Amino acid sequence: MVNTPVRERIIEAVLAMIGSDGIAAVTNRRIAAEAHVSLGSVTYHFASQAEMLRAALVEFVAAETARLSAIAEDYRSLDLDLDQAATLVEQVAAQVAFTSEQIAAFELYIQAGRDAQLQEAAADCFAAYDRLALTILEALGVPDPEPLAQSLVALVAGMQLRRLATGVAGQQVAAALISLVRGAGEAGPNGAR
């Protein structure tokens, strides 16, 4: 941790605190202690808590998007069909360990509903997930995939939130994804059947 840049250590500490104790637990003194930096370093790198929360959310999603993009690229060359792709998404979702950073992301998304400054970062984060979903849908050859990408992201995020809240794994992500994608293919313009 000592070789990690100060700003990155601060963000890691913020995510860990939010994930373990919630946003209200984030104080500059606690961040400094957790990140092993001076109190002045915290205020030097982040002028406000809102700025710090935005940075934490953006950094988390950048890392998460890179991880998921790498998975998508690994499987793109395999020429998966819809059933195989849905099963893969379910396996990846089931393998996600709910670390404090994962929990912190959900807390930050909820906080964005109360904080207009955080909403922009949350919107950027969901746009990154939407782009990833769009890439996967395009690779599957789904016609007109753009309207479906947001629904796909919402489905996976909602199921992950449910898994986190209930502690119950084994949700049928694959079946839900297949139903969503196939249903979109059957719908006519503006969702009419």
PyRosetta script that sets phi, psi and omega in degrees:
from pyrosetta import init, pose_from_sequence

init()
pose = pose_from_sequence("MVNTPVRERIIEAVLAMIGSDGIAAVTNRRIAAEAHVSLGSVTYHFASQAEMLRAALVEFVAAETARLSAIAEDYRSLDLDLDQAATLVEQVAAQVAFTSEQIAAFELYIQAGRDAQLQEAAADCFAAYDRLALTILEALGVPDPEPLAQSLVALVAGMQLRRLATGVAGQQVAAALISLVRGAGEAGPNGAR")
pose.set_psi(1, -31.0)
pose.set_omega(1, -177.3)
pose.set_phi(2, -63.4)
pose.set_psi(2, -33.4)
pose.set_omega(2, -180.0)
pose.set_phi(3, -81.7)
pose.set_psi(3, -9.3)
pose.set_omega(3, 178.5)
pose.set_phi(4, -74.3)
pose.set_psi(4, 136.9)
pose.set_omega(4, 178.2)
pose.set_phi(5, -56.0)
pose.set_psi(5, 148.1)
pose.set_omega(5, -174.7)
pose.set_phi(6, -56.6)
pose.set_psi(6, -47.8)
pose.set_omega(6, -177.7)
pose.set_phi(7, -59.0)
pose.set_psi(7, -42.5)
pose.set_omega(7, 179.6)
pose.set_phi(8, -65.7)
pose.set_psi(8, -39.7)
pose.set_omega(8, 177.8)
pose.set_phi(9, -63.7)
pose.set_psi(9, -39.0)
pose.set_omega(9, 178.4)
pose.set_phi(10, -63.1)
pose.set_psi(10, -46.3)
pose.set_omega(10, -179.8)
pose.set_phi(11, -63.1)
pose.set_psi(11, -42.6)
pose.set_omega(11, 177.7)
pose.set_phi(12, -60.1)
pose.set_psi(12, -41.8)
pose.set_omega(12, 179.0)
pose.set_phi(13, -65.4)
pose.set_psi(13, -41.2)
pose.set_omega(13, 179.1)
pose.set_phi(14, -61.7)
pose.set_psi(14, -47.6)
pose.set_omega(14, 179.5)
pose.set_phi(15, -62.0)
pose.set_psi(15, -41.9)
pose.set_omega(15, 179.4)
pose.set_phi(16, -63.2)
pose.set_psi(16, -42.8)
pose.set_omega(16, 179.2)
pose.set_phi(17, -64.7)
pose.set_psi(17, -46.5)
pose.set_omega(17, -180.0)
pose.set_phi(18, -61.4)
pose.set_psi(18, -43.7)
pose.set_omega(18, -179.0)
pose.set_phi(19, -65.0)
pose.set_psi(19, -32.9)
pose.set_omega(19, -178.1)
pose.set_phi(20, -92.6)
pose.set_psi(20, -34.7)
pose.set_omega(20, -172.0)
pose.set_phi(21, -131.4)
pose.set_psi(21, 0.4)
pose.set_omega(21, 179.3)
pose.set_phi(22, 89.8)
pose.set_psi(22, 167.5)
pose.set_omega(22, -175.9)
pose.set_phi(23, -63.5)
pose.set_psi(23, -35.1)
pose.set_omega(23, -178.7)
pose.set_phi(24, -61.4)
pose.set_psi(24, -22.1)
pose.set_omega(24, -179.0)
pose.set_phi(25, -79.1)
pose.set_psi(25, -9.7)
pose.set_omega(25, -176.1)
pose.set_phi(26, -79.9)
pose.set_psi(26, 110.0)
pose.set_omega(26, 174.1)
pose.set_phi(27, -128.0)
pose.set_psi(27, 153.1)
pose.set_omega(27, -179.0)
pose.set_phi(28, -60.0)
pose.set_psi(28, -40.6)
pose.set_omega(28, 179.8)
pose.set_phi(29, -63.2)
pose.set_psi(29, -44.5)
pose.set_omega(29, -179.8)
pose.set_phi(30, -66.5)
pose.set_psi(30, -40.0)
pose.set_omega(30, 177.0)
pose.set_phi(31, -59.1)
pose.set_psi(31, -47.7)
pose.set_omega(31, -179.4)
pose.set_phi(32, -57.9)
pose.set_psi(32, -43.9)
pose.set_omega(32, -179.5)
pose.set_phi(33, -66.2)
pose.set_psi(33, -46.2)
pose.set_omega(33, -178.2)
pose.set_phi(34, -66.4)
pose.set_psi(34, -37.5)
pose.set_omega(34, -176.9)
pose.set_phi(35, -87.2)
pose.set_psi(35, -7.3)
pose.set_omega(35, -177.8)
pose.set_phi(36, 59.2)
pose.set_psi(36, 48.5)
pose.set_omega(36, 177.2)
pose.set_phi(37, -131.3)
pose.set_psi(37, 168.2)
pose.set_omega(37, 177.3)
pose.set_phi(38, -76.3)
pose.set_psi(38, 156.5)
pose.set_omega(38, 176.7)
pose.set_phi(39, -59.3)
pose.set_psi(39, -38.2)
pose.set_omega(39, 178.3)
pose.set_phi(40, -62.3)
pose.set_psi(40, -31.6)
pose.set_omega(40, 178.5)
pose.set_phi(41, -65.2)
pose.set_psi(41, -35.9)
pose.set_omega(41, 179.9)
pose.set_phi(42, -63.9)
pose.set_psi(42, -49.3)
pose.set_omega(42, -178.2)
pose.set_phi(43, -73.5)
pose.set_psi(43, -24.2)
pose.set_omega(43, 176.0)
pose.set_phi(44, -67.2)
pose.set_psi(44, -44.5)
pose.set_omega(44, -176.6)
pose.set_phi(45, -80.9)
pose.set_psi(45, -26.9)
pose.set_omega(45, -177.5)
pose.set_phi(46, -138.1)
pose.set_psi(46, 116.2)
pose.set_omega(46, -177.1)
pose.set_phi(47, -71.7)
pose.set_psi(47, -24.1)
pose.set_omega(47, -178.3)
pose.set_phi(48, -147.7)
pose.set_psi(48, 164.0)
pose.set_omega(48, 177.2)
pose.set_phi(49, -66.8)
pose.set_psi(49, -37.2)
pose.set_omega(49, 178.7)
pose.set_phi(50, -59.5)
pose.set_psi(50, -42.3)
pose.set_omega(50, 177.8)
pose.set_phi(51, -62.6)
pose.set_psi(51, -41.7)
pose.set_omega(51, -180.0)
pose.set_phi(52, -64.7)
pose.set_psi(52, -42.7)
pose.set_omega(52, 179.5)
pose.set_phi(53, -65.3)
pose.set_psi(53, -41.5)
pose.set_omega(53, 176.9)
pose.set_phi(54, -59.6)
pose.set_psi(54, -47.5)
pose.set_omega(54, -179.5)
pose.set_phi(55, -61.5)
pose.set_psi(55, -40.8)
pose.set_omega(55, 180.0)
pose.set_phi(56, -63.4)
pose.set_psi(56, -43.8)
pose.set_omega(56, -179.9)
pose.set_phi(57, -65.2)
pose.set_psi(57, -45.9)
pose.set_omega(57, -179.3)
pose.set_phi(58, -63.3)
pose.set_psi(58, -43.2)
pose.set_omega(58, 179.9)
pose.set_phi(59, -64.2)
pose.set_psi(59, -42.9)
pose.set_omega(59, 179.1)
pose.set_phi(60, -60.1)
pose.set_psi(60, -49.7)
pose.set_omega(60, -175.5)
pose.set_phi(61, -68.6)
pose.set_psi(61, -33.4)
pose.set_omega(61, 176.6)
pose.set_phi(62, -61.0)
pose.set_psi(62, -45.1)
pose.set_omega(62, 179.2)
pose.set_phi(63, -66.5)
pose.set_psi(63, -42.3)
pose.set_omega(63, -179.7)
pose.set_phi(64, -65.7)
pose.set_psi(64, -42.1)
pose.set_omega(64, 179.4)
pose.set_phi(65, -65.2)
pose.set_psi(65, -40.6)
pose.set_omega(65, 177.2)
pose.set_phi(66, -61.4)
pose.set_psi(66, -42.3)
pose.set_omega(66, 180.0)
pose.set_phi(67, -63.2)
pose.set_psi(67, -47.8)
pose.set_omega(67, -178.2)
pose.set_phi(68, -69.1)
pose.set_psi(68, -35.2)
pose.set_omega(68, 177.7)
pose.set_phi(69, -64.1)
pose.set_psi(69, -40.1)
pose.set_omega(69, 177.9)
pose.set_phi(70, -62.4)
pose.set_psi(70, -40.9)
pose.set_omega(70, 177.3)
pose.set_phi(71, -63.0)
pose.set_psi(71, -45.7)
pose.set_omega(71, -179.8)
pose.set_phi(72, -60.5)
pose.set_psi(72, -43.1)
pose.set_omega(72, 179.8)
pose.set_phi(73, -65.2)
pose.set_psi(73, -38.1)
pose.set_omega(73, 178.6)
pose.set_phi(74, -60.3)
pose.set_psi(74, -35.8)
pose.set_omega(74, -175.4)
pose.set_phi(75, -96.5)
pose.set_psi(75, -11.4)
pose.set_omega(75, -179.3)
pose.set_phi(76, -60.2)
pose.set_psi(76, -39.6)
pose.set_omega(76, -176.7)
pose.set_phi(77, -74.0)
pose.set_psi(77, -9.8)
pose.set_omega(77, -178.0)
pose.set_phi(78, -83.8)
pose.set_psi(78, -6.6)
pose.set_omega(78, 178.6)
pose.set_phi(79, 54.3)
pose.set_psi(79, 58.3)
pose.set_omega(79, -178.8)
pose.set_phi(80, -75.0)
pose.set_psi(80, 147.1)
pose.set_omega(80, 170.7)
pose.set_phi(81, -89.0)
pose.set_psi(81, 177.9)
pose.set_omega(81, -175.5)
pose.set_phi(82, -59.7)
pose.set_psi(82, -45.2)
pose.set_omega(82, -178.8)
pose.set_phi(83, -61.9)
pose.set_psi(83, -43.6)
pose.set_omega(83, 179.6)
pose.set_phi(84, -66.4)
pose.set_psi(84, -41.1)
pose.set_omega(84, 179.7)
pose.set_phi(85, -64.9)
pose.set_psi(85, -42.2)
pose.set_omega(85, 179.3)
pose.set_phi(86, -63.5)
pose.set_psi(86, -40.8)
pose.set_omega(86, 177.5)
pose.set_phi(87, -63.6)
pose.set_psi(87, -40.5)
pose.set_omega(87, 177.7)
pose.set_phi(88, -61.8)
pose.set_psi(88, -45.7)
pose.set_omega(88, 179.0)
pose.set_phi(89, -59.9)
pose.set_psi(89, -41.9)
pose.set_omega(89, 179.0)
pose.set_phi(90, -62.4)
pose.set_psi(90, -41.9)
pose.set_omega(90, 179.2)
pose.set_phi(91, -64.7)
pose.set_psi(91, -42.9)
pose.set_omega(91, 179.0)
pose.set_phi(92, -64.1)
pose.set_psi(92, -43.4)
pose.set_omega(92, 179.4)
pose.set_phi(93, -62.4)
pose.set_psi(93, -40.8)
pose.set_omega(93, -179.0)
pose.set_phi(94, -67.9)
pose.set_psi(94, -27.1)
pose.set_omega(94, -178.5)
pose.set_phi(95, -82.4)
pose.set_psi(95, -11.5)
pose.set_omega(95, -179.3)
pose.set_phi(96, -67.0)
pose.set_psi(96, 118.9)
pose.set_omega(96, 175.6)
pose.set_phi(97, -86.1)
pose.set_psi(97, 134.0)
pose.set_omega(97, -179.1)
pose.set_phi(98, -82.4)
pose.set_psi(98, 81.2)
pose.set_omega(98, 176.1)
pose.set_phi(99, -74.4)
pose.set_psi(99, 171.9)
pose.set_omega(99, 178.0)
pose.set_phi(100, -60.9)
pose.set_psi(100, -30.4)
pose.set_omega(100, 178.7)
pose.set_phi(101, -68.3)
pose.set_psi(101, -39.7)
pose.set_omega(101, 178.0)
pose.set_phi(102, -63.5)
pose.set_psi(102, -44.9)
pose.set_omega(102, 179.1)
pose.set_phi(103, -65.0)
pose.set_psi(103, -40.1)
pose.set_omega(103, 179.8)
pose.set_phi(104, -59.9)
pose.set_psi(104, -38.1)
pose.set_omega(104, -179.7)
pose.set_phi(105, -61.1)
pose.set_psi(105, -44.4)
pose.set_omega(105, 177.6)
pose.set_phi(106, -61.4)
pose.set_psi(106, -43.2)
pose.set_omega(106, 178.3)
pose.set_phi(107, -60.4)
pose.set_psi(107, -41.5)
pose.set_omega(107, -178.5)
pose.set_phi(108, -68.8)
pose.set_psi(108, -36.0)
pose.set_omega(108, 176.7)
pose.set_phi(109, -63.6)
pose.set_psi(109, -41.3)
pose.set_omega(109, 178.1)
pose.set_phi(110, -66.3)
pose.set_psi(110, -41.6)
pose.set_omega(110, 178.7)
pose.set_phi(111, -61.7)
pose.set_psi(111, -30.7)
pose.set_omega(111, 178.8)
pose.set_phi(112, -61.4)
pose.set_psi(112, -26.5)
pose.set_omega(112, 176.1)
pose.set_phi(113, -67.5)
pose.set_psi(113, -19.1)
pose.set_omega(113, -179.6)
pose.set_phi(114, -106.5)
pose.set_psi(114, -11.2)
pose.set_omega(114, -171.0)
pose.set_phi(115, -131.3)
pose.set_psi(115, 104.6)
pose.set_omega(115, -177.0)
pose.set_phi(116, -58.7)
pose.set_psi(116, -32.8)
pose.set_omega(116, 179.3)
pose.set_phi(117, -67.5)
pose.set_psi(117, -32.0)
pose.set_omega(117, 179.8)
pose.set_phi(118, -80.2)
pose.set_psi(118, -22.1)
pose.set_omega(118, -178.7)
pose.set_phi(119, -60.7)
pose.set_psi(119, -37.8)
pose.set_omega(119, 179.3)
pose.set_phi(120, -62.5)
pose.set_psi(120, -43.3)
pose.set_omega(120, 178.3)
pose.set_phi(121, -65.0)
pose.set_psi(121, -41.4)
pose.set_omega(121, 178.5)
pose.set_phi(122, -63.3)
pose.set_psi(122, -41.7)
pose.set_omega(122, 178.4)
pose.set_phi(123, -62.4)
pose.set_psi(123, -41.6)
pose.set_omega(123, 177.1)
pose.set_phi(124, -62.4)
pose.set_psi(124, -39.5)
pose.set_omega(124, -179.8)
pose.set_phi(125, -65.4)
pose.set_psi(125, -46.7)
pose.set_omega(125, 179.5)
pose.set_phi(126, -66.7)
pose.set_psi(126, -31.5)
pose.set_omega(126, 176.2)
pose.set_phi(127, -63.5)
pose.set_psi(127, -36.8)
pose.set_omega(127, 177.4)
pose.set_phi(128, -65.4)
pose.set_psi(128, -42.8)
pose.set_omega(128, 176.7)
pose.set_phi(129, -64.2)
pose.set_psi(129, -40.0)
pose.set_omega(129, 178.5)
pose.set_phi(130, -61.2)
pose.set_psi(130, -42.3)
pose.set_omega(130, 178.7)
pose.set_phi(131, -62.1)
pose.set_psi(131, -40.5)
pose.set_omega(131, 178.8)
pose.set_phi(132, -64.5)
pose.set_psi(132, -45.1)
pose.set_omega(132, 178.2)
pose.set_phi(133, -61.7)
pose.set_psi(133, -40.8)
pose.set_omega(133, 178.7)
pose.set_phi(134, -61.3)
pose.set_psi(134, -42.8)
pose.set_omega(134, 178.4)
pose.set_phi(135, -58.8)
pose.set_psi(135, -44.1)
pose.set_omega(135, -179.2)
pose.set_phi(136, -67.0)
pose.set_psi(136, -44.7)
pose.set_omega(136, -179.8)
pose.set_phi(137, -63.2)
pose.set_psi(137, -40.5)
pose.set_omega(137, 177.8)
pose.set_phi(138, -63.7)
pose.set_psi(138, -41.2)
pose.set_omega(138, 179.3)
pose.set_phi(139, -63.4)
pose.set_psi(139, -29.8)
pose.set_omega(139, 177.5)
pose.set_phi(140, -80.3)
pose.set_psi(140, -9.3)
pose.set_omega(140, -179.6)
pose.set_phi(141, 78.5)
pose.set_psi(141, 24.1)
pose.set_omega(141, 179.1)
pose.set_phi(142, -69.7)
pose.set_psi(142, 126.3)
pose.set_omega(142, 178.6)
pose.set_phi(143, -70.5)
pose.set_psi(143, 140.6)
pose.set_omega(143, 179.4)
pose.set_phi(144, 47.7)
pose.set_psi(144, 62.8)
pose.set_omega(144, -172.9)
pose.set_phi(145, -77.3)
pose.set_psi(145, -16.6)
pose.set_omega(145, -174.5)
pose.set_phi(146, -57.4)
pose.set_psi(146, -48.5)
pose.set_omega(146, -179.3)
pose.set_phi(147, -64.0)
pose.set_psi(147, -25.5)
pose.set_omega(147, -177.2)
pose.set_phi(148, -80.9)
pose.set_psi(148, -25.7)
pose.set_omega(148, -174.1)
pose.set_phi(149, -58.4)
pose.set_psi(149, -46.4)
pose.set_omega(149, -179.6)
pose.set_phi(150, -63.5)
pose.set_psi(150, -39.9)
pose.set_omega(150, 178.8)
pose.set_phi(151, -65.5)
pose.set_psi(151, -38.4)
pose.set_omega(151, 178.3)
pose.set_phi(152, -63.1)
pose.set_psi(152, -45.5)
pose.set_omega(152, 178.1)
pose.set_phi(153, -62.2)
pose.set_psi(153, -44.1)
pose.set_omega(153, -179.5)
pose.set_phi(154, -63.0)
pose.set_psi(154, -39.7)
pose.set_omega(154, 179.5)
pose.set_phi(155, -62.6)
pose.set_psi(155, -50.8)
pose.set_omega(155, -178.4)
pose.set_phi(156, -65.0)
pose.set_psi(156, -44.0)
pose.set_omega(156, 179.5)
pose.set_phi(157, -62.9)
pose.set_psi(157, -42.3)
pose.set_omega(157, 179.1)
pose.set_phi(158, -64.2)
pose.set_psi(158, -41.2)
pose.set_omega(158, 178.9)
pose.set_phi(159, -68.5)
pose.set_psi(159, -35.0)
pose.set_omega(159, 176.5)
pose.set_phi(160, -68.2)
pose.set_psi(160, -40.3)
pose.set_omega(160, 177.1)
pose.set_phi(161, -62.2)
pose.set_psi(161, -42.2)
pose.set_omega(161, 177.6)
pose.set_phi(162, -61.6)
pose.set_psi(162, -43.6)
pose.set_omega(162, 178.3)
pose.set_phi(163, -61.2)
pose.set_psi(163, -42.7)
pose.set_omega(163, 179.2)
pose.set_phi(164, -64.1)
pose.set_psi(164, -45.4)
pose.set_omega(164, -175.7)
pose.set_phi(165, -70.8)
pose.set_psi(165, -33.4)
pose.set_omega(165, -176.0)
pose.set_phi(166, -99.2)
pose.set_psi(166, -20.7)
pose.set_omega(166, -176.1)
pose.set_phi(167, 75.0)
pose.set_psi(167, 9.0)
pose.set_omega(167, -177.4)
pose.set_phi(168, -101.4)
pose.set_psi(168, 119.7)
pose.set_omega(168, 177.0)
pose.set_phi(169, -91.2)
pose.set_psi(169, -177.7)
pose.set_omega(169, 174.5)
pose.set_phi(170, 83.4)
pose.set_psi(170, 19.6)
pose.set_omega(170, 176.0)
pose.set_phi(171, -64.4)
pose.set_psi(171, 155.2)
pose.set_omega(171, -177.5)
pose.set_phi(172, -88.5)
pose.set_psi(172, 65.1)
pose.set_omega(172, 179.7)
pose.set_phi(173, -60.6)
pose.set_psi(173, -44.3)
pose.set_omega(173, -177.1)
pose.set_phi(174, -60.1)
pose.set_psi(174, -47.4)
pose.set_omega(174, -179.2)
pose.set_phi(175, -62.2)
pose.set_psi(175, -40.9)
pose.set_omega(175, 179.7)
pose.set_phi(176, -65.8)
pose.set_psi(176, -41.2)
pose.set_omega(176, 179.3)
pose.set_phi(177, -64.4)
pose.set_psi(177, -43.5)
pose.set_omega(177, 179.9)
pose.set_phi(178, -62.5)
pose.set_psi(178, -44.2)
pose.set_omega(178, 178.5)
pose.set_phi(179, -60.9)
pose.set_psi(179, -43.3)
pose.set_omega(179, -179.3)
pose.set_phi(180, -63.5)
pose.set_psi(180, -48.9)
pose.set_omega(180, -177.0)
pose.set_phi(181, -68.3)
pose.set_psi(181, -44.6)
pose.set_omega(181, 179.9)
pose.set_phi(182, -66.7)
pose.set_psi(182, -38.4)
pose.set_omega(182, 177.5)
pose.set_phi(183, -63.0)
pose.set_psi(183, -37.9)
pose.set_omega(183, 178.3)
pose.set_phi(184, -67.0)
pose.set_psi(184, -34.1)
pose.set_omega(184, 179.3)
pose.set_phi(185, -69.0)
pose.set_psi(185, -29.6)
pose.set_omega(185, -179.0)
pose.set_phi(186, -83.5)
pose.set_psi(186, -23.3)
pose.set_omega(186, -178.1)
pose.set_phi(187, -72.8)
pose.set_psi(187, 145.3)
pose.set_omega(187, 177.3)
pose.set_phi(188, -87.3)
pose.set_psi(188, -161.4)
pose.set_omega(188, 178.5)
pose.set_phi(189, -58.4)
pose.set_psi(189, 140.2)
pose.set_omega(189, 179.6)
pose.set_phi(190, 57.8)
pose.set_psi(190, 27.2)
pose.set_omega(190, 175.1)
pose.set_phi(191, 82.9)
pose.set_psi(191, 1.2)
pose.set_omega(191, -179.3)
pose.set_phi(192, -72.8)
pose.set_psi(192, 146.0)
pose.set_omega(192, 178.5)
pose.set_phi(193, -106.7)
pose.dump_pdb("model.pdb")
